[in-house]
Amino acid sequence: MSTPTSPDGARPSWTAAQWDAISSAHRLQLLQFIEGAGRATIKDLSGWTGRTGTSLYPHLEILEAAQLVAVEIEVGKGRPRRVYMPGPAVAWERQSSEPANEGHSSISLGAQLLSDLALRLRRWGKARMKKAVEARDLRNAALVSETTWLDDQQLQEVNAKVNELMSFVREARAQRRGKRHNVAVYHFPDVTLREARDGVTE
């Protein structure tokens, strides 16, 4: 796959190939783990995702073909092993290079992430049903959802706080202490049914 170039020197945007590569929640999770770790073996990824190494290879091959993951063969005392790391496309702008294509946009990615989080939340609920609920267990989850009004300056402040929080989360992911947790922060313009019908978004 060739790397798209920008005449003004700006970072290229994700192409349809990149969006297709993360159209699977499993591949999206793999990419997040690899980004957080910097380098990961198939054994690492299997342990973090709870999936067998055999089932992960096809997903990793798709990510590699889309330049989202790079592979290095590490040779040591034992058998050579594949080490996965972020590919060059990870540094590109995560927005569609084809605005007219609704299937490859940050909005579609956001909806996919929220759908995947709903499945994870239900999975956690099922696991809790199989054991006595402890007070500590109940404190290990937090949910806040608000509809509000924000001007441009307030939006900048919100984004700054989100970046600060996610920087903390990524540092914690790199350290990998304690138990796995899902942390999601997403804000977007609220659109009523009438506005959606009329094509009004602001």
Stockholm file with secondary structure:
# STOCKHOLM 1.0

chainA/1-202         MSTPTSPDGARPSWTAAQWDAISSAHRLQLLQFIEGAGRATIKDLSGWTGRTGTSLYPHLEILEAAQLVAVEIEVGKGRPRRVYMPGPAVAWERQSSEPANEGHSSISLGAQLLSDLALRLRRWGKARMKKAVEARDLRNAALVSETTWLDDQQLQEVNAKVNELMSFVREARAQRRGKRHNVAVYHFPDVTLREARDGVTE
#=GR chainA/1-202 SS CCCCCCTTSCCCEECHHHHHHTSSHHHHHHHHHHHHHSSEEHHHHHHHHTSCHHHHHHHHHHHHHTTSEEEEEECCSSSCEEEEEECGGGGSEEEESCTTCTTSSHHHHHHHHHHHHHHHHHHHHHHHHTSCCCHHHHHTCCCCCCCCCCCHHHHHHHHHHHHHHHHHHHHHHHHTCSCCCCCCCCCCCCCCHHHHHHTCCC
#=GC SS_cons         CCCCCCTTSCCCEECHHHHHHTSSHHHHHHHHHHHHHSSEEHHHHHHHHTSCHHHHHHHHHHHHHTTSEEEEEECCSSSCEEEEEECGGGGSEEEESCTTCTTSSHHHHHHHHHHHHHHHHHHHHHHHHTSCCCHHHHHTCCCCCCCCCCCHHHHHHHHHHHHHHHHHHHHHHHHTCSCCCCCCCCCCCCCCHHHHHHTCCC
//
